[in-house]
Amino acid sequence: MAPDPAVARLTPTRFAALGGWDADDHAAAFAAFRLSAARILEHPPSTKGFGIDGAALLAPARAALALPADPGPAAARRFFEDRFTPQRVRPATGSGFVTGYFEPEVGGSRTRSDRFPVPLYRRPDDLVALGDDPGAARAAGLPDGLSWARRRPDGRLEEHPDRGAIQQGALEGRGLELVFVKSLVEAFFIHVQGSARIRLAEGGSMRVGFAAKTGHAYTAIGRVLVERGLFEAKDLTADVLRAWLEANPAEVPALLARNRSFIFFAEAAATDPALGPVAAAGVPLTPGRSLAVDRALVTFHLPVWLSLDVGLDGVAADGGRRVRRLMVAQDTGSAIVGPARGDIFFGSGEAAWRQAAPVRHPARFTLLVPRRRGPARRGD
């Protein structure tokens, strides 16, 4: 099945035509893909809008697990060249675009206090997923595009309270508070990133990750500020947005409520501290190698060759200070929409925030599609 030509085309290319392919650290990319391999065998990914068969990833996954965890750069490169064929993404309109994200590391407490008054909530028991089918909400008598809903005691579905209602106390008294942080702004950025490491006032730490959402459409509050004439779109990076929010606390509740989408969290098991949280694809994120994509179009766990004409702090570039690197589609996000749209995971903590926040750049995407007839012959 080919992608909808109204969205994008995939055009075959060759590894030799990928500028910078020879210079990348293929072993680092292989390590990220190998994390995906076990998950692929347990839960083969579903085929998405680009038409790339999720089951076709089974053979590369088995091959990856049959190799040593660190096969060396030459063997890692051969693995990708033998098992995949590159297909360039050509959007029907516009061009590719990439941003950066990270895992916040903040202070917090399991109990509410003046220092930590704002809760991150657990998923309510009555919240149900409607799935990826855009017509599912309509079939249930709900507004188009709603991806989650609340199940009433009589079994019928209704729209869940949105961010504005929750900020005003719609979930109070239900015992859903998971942990408390210092401000609405801090909680909002945890929502945007989808996870966090919390340094607990009681001692120790905890990691929280995405569990569910209310299902309302995501609205970028930065776009609201641009529409109000406060910023030019090209200047409004995540760090600029955060500085404005912290300087204008009286405007924060109403502005955040413009984004009706609200995220629920679960406490996550500890993983390798060098890795990030377990992402939407079911594997821990690898800094600088994991990419969030539009899950309606891109099959999870696909390797993706990313080309930028700029350098990025924290991401090794070629001699011309241009980023050319192999990544793996292991996550998604409400704001990651479109055939050539990606979000690079930079890691955890303040240093990762400083690297991720300024990233807003044009980019070119090439998907590595599994070969259907086994490994390629040398020279293919």
Beta strands, then each sheet from edge to edge (+ up, - down):
strand 1: 8-12
strand 2: 84-91
strand 3: 97-103
strand 4: 105-108
strand 5: 118-121
strand 6: 127-129
strand 7: 148-151
strand 8: 157-158
strand 9: 177-181
strand 10: 195-200
strand 11: 205-213
strand 12: 263-268
strand 13: 290-292
strand 14: 303-307
strand 15: 324-331
strand 16: 341-348
strand 17: 360-362
strand 18: 364-370
sheet 1: 1+ 2- 18+ 14- 15+ 13+ 16- 3- 17+
sheet 2: 4+ 10+ 11- 12+
sheet 3: 5+ 9-
sheet 4: 6+ 7- 8+
end
